[in-house]
Amino acid sequence: MSKMVTIYGGSGFVGRYIARRMASEGWRVRVAVRRPNEAMYVKTYGVVGQVEPILCNIRDDASVAMAMKGADVVVNCVGVLNELSKNTFDAVQVDGAERVARLAAAEGIERLVHVSAIGADAESDSEYARTKAQGEAAVLGHMPNAMILRPSVIFGTEDQFFNRFAGMTRFGPFLPLVGAETKFQPVFVDDVAKAAVTGALGGANGGVYELGGPEVASFRELMQVMLGVIHRRRAILGVPMFVARIMAGVLDIAKFASFQLFPNNILTRDQVRNLGRDNVVAEGAKGFGDLGIEPATMESVLPDYLWKFRPSGQYDAIKDSAKNLRT
């Protein structure tokens, strides 16, 4: 019988790419998610019955243990960028990560891959960064040989980075940015999946791997690249950090006052803190080179999915070409 992997958050942005690659390796894939009925598309990643979404709440011991029953390898992709209801940073990124590792160790599972983030720091004033670091420590406390992946900002067809800002260009001549000069090292989602699968298959030692693409650029420079891809001209406005803190504070208060009916998916105070720090691979850190992976460039990927934001969408190149025709 083929081996089985349980992927917590396997229907999410990164998880679905890992699920697809594990299925192509011939593994049975169990995708543990809160809403399996909304994750039925993962079934198409393999042959009939090879990939199955199942119900799991990472905040519950019994649910997590049931999801990994009989698994040979576990991958945890669950994380939150913004707290909502009971899914707080501590509940998901610390307690949830610890729960997966503790129960995997008790189950006798040999390999665990945990997806964290560059910037994880137990001393950070950002709750997101602090809990990422505490989650890593909890994982390694139970499974010292676990692989920890720390990607920079991730891009790809379903991303919430380039897609979000490309969408904003449709509504006016200006593109406001918080932390315009902050450095990032964008990494293609499928390259992160390759790294996770390498660890899941036992092709790399455990430890922390920081994953960044071949280009390091400021937030402003990344948006200039995006504008070039979508053939739009917009004035990029750097929002001063003190203004951003005020804006985020108002939005956070509105979220609290509305009893989270207004979830604040725009800008939080914690996000402002993170946007004030560079998000690049640390010097001397293990990374793609240690895994034998050559990461993709933005230029080779962005046009494949950002074309829909061009003024004429898929017909933009044709219209530009038509302008050159002689009458």
C-alpha positions as CSV (number, residue, x, y, z in Angstrom):
1,M,0.0,0.0,0.0
2,S,1.3,3.5,-0.9
3,K,2.3,5.8,2.0
4,M,0.1,8.5,3.3
5,V,0.7,12.2,4.2
6,T,-1.6,14.4,6.2
7,I,-1.4,18.1,5.2
8,Y,-3.0,20.5,7.7
9,G,-4.3,23.4,5.7
10,G,-3.8,21.4,2.5
11,S,-6.4,23.4,0.6
12,G,-4.8,26.7,1.3
13,F,-2.5,28.7,-1.0
14,V,0.7,26.8,-0.2
15,G,-0.9,23.5,0.9
16,R,-2.7,22.8,-2.4
17,Y,0.6,22.9,-4.2
18,I,2.2,20.5,-1.7
19,A,-0.8,18.2,-2.0
20,R,-0.5,18.2,-5.8
21,R,3.2,17.4,-5.7
22,M,2.8,14.6,-3.0
23,A,0.0,13.0,-5.1
24,S,2.3,13.1,-8.2
25,E,4.9,11.2,-6.1
26,G,2.3,8.4,-5.7
27,W,1.4,9.2,-2.0
28,R,-2.1,9.1,-0.6
29,V,-2.9,12.6,0.5
30,R,-5.2,13.5,3.4
31,V,-6.1,17.2,3.3
32,A,-7.1,18.3,6.8
33,V,-9.3,21.5,6.7
34,R,-12.1,23.2,8.6
35,R,-14.5,23.1,5.6
36,P,-13.9,20.0,3.6
37,N,-17.0,20.6,1.4
38,E,-15.2,23.8,0.1
39,A,-12.0,21.8,-0.7
40,M,-13.4,19.2,-3.0
41,Y,-11.2,20.5,-5.8
42,V,-8.2,18.8,-4.2
43,K,-9.6,15.5,-5.3
44,T,-8.5,16.3,-8.9
45,Y,-4.9,16.3,-7.9
46,G,-4.7,12.5,-8.1
47,V,-6.5,9.4,-9.2
48,V,-9.9,8.5,-7.7
49,G,-9.6,8.3,-3.9
50,Q,-5.9,9.3,-3.8
51,V,-6.5,12.8,-2.4
52,E,-9.2,13.3,0.2
53,P,-10.3,16.4,2.2
54,I,-11.3,15.7,5.8
55,L,-12.7,17.7,8.6
56,C,-10.2,19.0,11.1
57,N,-10.0,21.8,13.6
58,I,-6.4,22.5,14.5
59,R,-7.5,23.9,17.9
60,D,-8.8,20.4,19.0
61,D,-6.6,17.5,20.1
62,A,-9.0,14.7,19.0
63,S,-9.6,16.3,15.6
64,V,-5.9,16.7,14.9
65,A,-5.1,13.2,16.1
66,M,-7.8,11.6,14.0
67,A,-6.5,13.4,10.9
68,M,-3.0,12.0,11.2
69,K,-4.1,8.5,12.1
70,G,-2.1,6.1,9.9
71,A,0.0,8.8,8.3
72,D,3.7,8.4,7.6
73,V,4.5,12.1,7.2
74,V,2.8,15.3,8.4
75,V,2.9,18.8,6.9
76,N,1.5,21.8,8.7
77,C,0.6,24.8,6.5
78,V,-1.9,26.4,8.9
79,G,-1.3,30.1,9.7
80,V,-3.3,33.3,10.0
81,L,-2.4,36.8,8.8
82,N,-5.2,38.4,10.7
83,E,-6.9,37.3,13.9
84,L,-10.6,36.5,13.7
85,S,-12.8,35.1,16.4
86,K,-11.1,32.1,18.1
87,N,-8.5,31.8,15.4
88,T,-6.0,34.0,17.2
89,F,-2.2,34.1,16.5
90,D,-1.6,32.2,19.7
91,A,-4.3,29.6,19.2
92,V,-3.2,28.8,15.6
93,Q,0.4,29.5,15.3
94,V,1.6,28.5,18.8
95,D,-0.9,26.1,20.3
96,G,-1.9,24.6,16.9
97,A,1.7,24.1,15.8
98,E,2.5,22.5,19.2
99,R,-0.5,20.2,19.0
100,V,0.4,18.9,15.6
101,A,4.0,18.2,16.6
102,R,3.1,16.7,20.0
103,L,0.5,14.3,18.5
104,A,2.8,13.4,15.6
105,A,5.5,12.4,18.0
106,A,3.1,10.4,20.1
107,E,1.9,8.7,16.9
108,G,5.4,7.7,16.0
109,I,5.5,9.8,12.8
110,E,9.1,10.2,11.8
111,R,9.0,13.3,9.6
112,L,7.2,16.7,10.0
113,V,7.4,19.7,7.8
114,H,6.2,23.0,9.3
115,V,5.6,26.1,7.2
116,S,6.6,29.3,9.2
117,A,7.7,32.7,7.8
118,I,10.8,34.8,7.5
119,G,10.9,37.3,10.3
120,A,9.9,34.8,13.0
121,D,11.3,36.3,16.2
122,A,10.4,35.5,19.8
123,E,11.4,39.0,20.9
124,S,9.4,40.8,18.2
125,D,6.8,43.4,19.0
126,S,4.7,41.9,16.2
127,E,2.3,39.2,17.4
128,Y,2.5,37.5,14.1
129,A,6.3,37.3,14.1
130,R,6.4,36.4,17.8
131,T,3.9,33.5,17.5
132,K,5.6,32.2,14.4
133,A,8.8,31.9,16.4
134,Q,7.1,30.3,19.4
135,G,5.4,27.9,17.1
136,E,8.7,26.8,15.6
137,A,10.2,26.3,19.1
138,A,7.2,24.2,20.2
139,V,7.5,22.0,17.0
140,L,11.2,21.4,17.6
141,G,10.6,20.7,21.2
142,H,8.5,17.7,20.3
143,M,10.2,16.8,17.0
144,P,13.8,18.0,16.9
145,N,14.4,16.7,13.4
146,A,11.4,18.6,11.9
147,M,11.9,20.7,8.8
148,I,11.0,24.4,9.4
149,L,10.4,26.4,6.2
150,R,10.5,30.2,6.4
151,P,9.4,31.7,3.1
152,S,9.4,35.4,2.3
153,V,6.3,36.9,0.7
154,I,4.9,34.2,-1.6
155,F,3.5,34.8,-5.1
156,G,1.5,32.7,-7.4
157,T,-1.8,32.4,-9.2
158,E,-3.9,32.5,-6.0
159,D,-1.7,35.0,-4.0
160,Q,-3.0,37.8,-1.9
161,F,0.0,40.0,-2.6
162,F,0.3,40.9,-6.3
163,N,-3.3,40.1,-7.0
164,R,-4.4,42.5,-4.3
165,F,-2.4,45.4,-5.4
166,A,-3.0,44.8,-9.1
167,G,-6.7,44.9,-8.3
168,M,-6.3,48.3,-6.5
169,T,-4.9,49.8,-9.7
170,R,-8.4,49.6,-11.2
171,F,-9.8,52.2,-8.8
172,G,-7.6,55.3,-9.3
173,P,-4.4,56.9,-10.4
174,F,-2.6,56.3,-7.1
175,L,-1.2,53.2,-5.4
176,P,-0.6,53.8,-1.7
177,L,2.0,51.6,0.1
178,V,2.8,51.2,3.7
179,G,6.5,50.4,4.1
180,A,7.4,51.4,0.5
181,E,11.1,51.0,1.1
182,T,10.9,47.7,3.0
183,K,12.9,44.9,1.3
184,F,11.3,41.7,0.2
185,Q,12.5,38.5,-1.5
186,P,9.4,37.1,-3.2
187,V,9.3,33.3,-3.6
188,F,7.2,31.3,-6.1
189,V,4.6,29.2,-4.3
190,D,5.5,26.0,-6.2
191,D,9.1,26.4,-5.1
192,V,8.0,26.4,-1.5
193,A,6.0,23.3,-2.3
194,K,9.1,21.6,-3.8
195,A,11.0,22.4,-0.6
196,A,8.3,20.9,1.6
197,V,8.0,17.8,-0.5
198,T,11.8,17.4,-0.4
199,G,11.6,17.3,3.3
200,A,8.5,15.1,3.4
201,L,10.2,12.5,1.2
202,G,13.3,12.5,3.4
203,G,15.5,14.2,0.8
204,A,16.8,16.8,3.2
205,N,17.9,17.1,6.8
206,G,15.7,18.8,9.4
207,G,16.3,22.3,10.6
208,V,15.3,25.8,9.6
209,Y,15.4,26.8,5.9
210,E,14.8,30.4,4.8
211,L,13.2,30.6,1.4
212,G,13.5,33.6,-0.9
213,G,13.5,34.0,-4.6
214,P,16.4,35.3,-6.8
215,E,15.3,38.9,-6.6
216,V,15.5,41.3,-3.6
217,A,13.6,44.5,-4.0
218,S,11.8,47.2,-2.1
219,F,8.0,47.2,-1.9
220,R,8.0,50.1,-4.2
221,E,10.2,48.3,-6.7
222,L,8.0,45.2,-6.6
223,M,4.9,47.4,-7.4
224,Q,6.8,49.0,-10.3
225,V,7.5,45.5,-11.7
226,M,3.8,44.6,-11.3
227,L,2.7,47.8,-13.0
228,G,5.0,46.9,-15.9
229,V,3.4,43.4,-16.2
230,I,-0.2,44.7,-16.2
231,H,0.6,47.6,-18.5
232,R,-0.7,50.3,-16.2
233,R,0.8,53.6,-15.0
234,R,0.1,54.6,-11.5
235,A,1.7,57.0,-9.0
236,I,3.1,55.0,-6.1
237,L,2.6,56.9,-2.8
238,G,4.6,55.9,0.3
239,V,2.3,56.2,3.3
240,P,4.3,57.5,6.4
241,M,4.5,54.9,9.2
242,F,2.9,57.3,11.7
243,V,-0.1,57.8,9.4
244,A,-0.3,54.0,8.8
245,R,-0.4,53.4,12.5
246,I,-3.3,55.8,12.9
247,M,-5.2,54.3,10.0
248,A,-4.6,50.8,11.3
249,G,-5.6,51.8,14.8
250,V,-8.9,53.2,13.6
251,L,-9.6,50.0,11.6
252,D,-8.7,47.8,14.6
253,I,-11.0,49.7,16.9
254,A,-13.8,49.4,14.3
255,K,-13.3,45.6,14.3
256,F,-13.4,45.5,18.1
257,A,-16.4,47.8,18.4
258,S,-18.4,45.8,15.8
259,F,-17.7,42.5,17.7
260,Q,-15.7,41.4,14.6
261,L,-18.5,41.9,12.2
262,F,-16.1,44.2,10.5
263,P,-13.0,41.9,10.3
264,N,-10.4,44.5,9.2
265,N,-8.9,42.8,6.2
266,I,-7.4,46.2,5.1
267,L,-4.6,47.1,7.5
268,T,-3.9,46.1,11.1
269,R,-1.5,47.6,13.6
270,D,0.4,44.3,13.7
271,Q,0.8,44.4,9.9
272,V,2.2,47.9,10.1
273,R,4.8,46.6,12.5
274,N,5.8,43.9,10.1
275,L,5.9,46.2,7.1
276,G,8.6,48.2,8.9
277,R,11.1,45.4,8.8
278,D,12.9,43.8,5.8
279,N,11.6,40.4,4.8
280,V,14.7,38.7,3.2
281,V,16.8,35.6,3.8
282,A,19.4,36.0,6.5
283,E,23.0,35.8,5.7
284,G,24.3,32.3,6.2
285,A,20.8,30.7,6.5
286,K,20.1,27.4,4.9
287,G,17.9,27.8,1.9
288,F,17.0,26.6,-1.6
289,G,20.7,25.9,-2.5
290,D,20.8,23.3,0.3
291,L,17.8,21.6,-1.2
292,G,19.0,21.6,-4.7
293,I,16.2,23.9,-5.9
294,E,16.6,26.8,-8.3
295,P,13.8,29.3,-7.5
296,A,11.8,30.8,-10.3
297,T,12.0,34.5,-11.1
298,M,9.1,36.9,-10.9
299,E,9.4,37.7,-14.6
300,S,8.8,34.0,-15.5
301,V,5.6,33.7,-13.5
302,L,3.8,37.0,-13.0
303,P,2.6,37.4,-16.6
304,D,0.9,34.0,-16.4
305,Y,-1.7,35.2,-14.0
306,L,-1.6,39.0,-13.8
307,W,-2.7,39.5,-17.4
308,K,-6.3,39.8,-16.2
309,F,-5.5,43.2,-14.7
310,R,-4.3,44.7,-17.9
311,P,-6.6,47.4,-19.4
312,S,-7.9,44.9,-22.1
313,G,-7.1,41.7,-20.2
314,Q,-6.1,38.9,-22.5
315,Y,-6.6,41.1,-25.6
316,D,-4.1,43.8,-24.4
317,A,-1.2,42.4,-26.4
318,I,-3.3,42.0,-29.5
319,K,-4.6,45.6,-29.3
320,D,-1.0,46.9,-28.9
321,S,0.0,45.0,-31.9
322,A,-2.9,46.3,-33.9
323,K,-1.7,49.8,-33.4
324,N,1.3,49.1,-35.4
325,L,-0.6,47.9,-38.5
326,R,-0.4,50.1,-41.5
327,T,-3.6,51.3,-43.0
